[in-house]
Amino acid sequence: MSCLAILLMTLLILCVALFLLLRNYVGSETASLNAYKLVEPARGAPLEIRDFQSLSPERQIIWRHWAEQFENLRVSGISQEDMDQLSEKLNTLGVLRVKIIKGKIYHKFYSQNTSASRRVRFFLTFLSKVVSQYPIPDVDFLVFIMGEGIDKFSRLYPHMPLFAYDLDPTNPTQCKNNILIPDVNVLAKGPALLRKIKAAHGRYPWERKQEKMMWRGSTTGEGPRFALVEMAKQFPQKIDAYFIFQYNKMPRDLKTLNLFFKGMFGIGESRRVPEAEHLASKYLVSMDGNVSAWLRPVWIMASNSVLLFQYQWEQWFYKALVPEKHYVPLKPDLSDLLEKHDWLKSHDEEARAIVKNANDFVEAVFQPAFLAEDMAFVLTAYASLQRFTPVAPAPEEISASFVDGLFSKINRWVPLV
């Protein structure tokens, strides 16, 4: 046999071995995800499109991350004792406890903060749609509505999955057990706002947009937002950025700076610009405040402008985002902001490609039907960790109304009608 024949045979053997190795690897990951396959309520048969392979690539990444988180929590599991002890210690925080028993939702909200009531209602409305569409197993879980005290209880119960809307990935305590789910801003405001943004594409074609970076927001957070507004004063031909709202929860010794802030940064409602009107600019900035920017990066990606993105806090879909493909990343201190502006201006085709990719991402991830399916997947996976059978509250534990249970008797359950 010639040397060439031997070489070709060796290459063939190596290719076959590599193929088998990759098939086993992909197969093992898919098997772990398909363990949570959802079932259609009417017939008990698998839904038409439910297996991992049929999801969009973006949602595959999101689902895989959820599955990995739940697998890491499987050894410890969830006990009834831990659930009861933890919920008793959360009675002064913005935490919602939910039971889904035989398709009926019961909730108990551990807070008297009236500003959280709308968040609770939005989430429960979304959850009722999920339960009506999917056969959710009996579950008992906690949702951090306001995010207060999340670090403390993550340290006390590092094995307990806690549903949250965002987290700081640099905080190892949060990353261990906080399961990110679609946030109430996306659920409540997302569909209508995204429709408005898409309708505005025609009013602001790319060729007629201003080659400026634009931002509006509040004074929450430290550093970057103030740096951006100050830079806008120095480079008005490149940056259009203003505060429209002053965050009032400031320490007493800082309240004397209010007039200074207003004078220096021009804070005021007169600077407000509707989201759809932002599309007059080619480049739109999103930055963290005290926490994540919530819906802002989503509607910017749905626009026909480029997202320039600075963040530390992550939301549930961030794992599937790719810098330079879906958005242009910014350094935490925004020191590269002007450089990124100039690059985008001189690379117009690349900028338009980023816009197209971002639009495709929104279409692949943020359809209301996809969000409901995602939540059903999370709840089904969560149920597999429970080492107890959740039961409905006893009649004496149930409150008569949502308002009664929300504010007057916070230690009682409220059925969702």
ABEGO torsion letter per residue (X at the ends): XBAAAAAAAAAAAAAAAAAAAAAAAAAAAAAAAAAABBBBAAAGBBBABABAAABBAAAAAAAAAAAAAAAAAAAAEBBAAAAAAAAAAAAABBBBBBBBBGGBBBBBBBBABAAAAAAAAAAAAAAAAAAAABBBBBBBBBBBAAGBGAAAAAAABAABBBBBABBBAABAAAAAABBBBBBAAAAAAAAAAAAAAAAAAAABBAAABBBBBBBBBBABEBGAAAAAAAAAAABAAABBBBBABBBABBBAAAAAAAAAAAAAAGBEAAABBBAAAAAABABBBBBBBABBAEAAAAAAAABABBBBBBBABBBAAAAABBBGAABBBBBAAGAAAAAAAAAAAABAAAAAAAAAAAAAAAAAAABAAAAAAAAAAAAAAAAAABABBBBBBBAAABBABAAAAAAABAABBBBBX
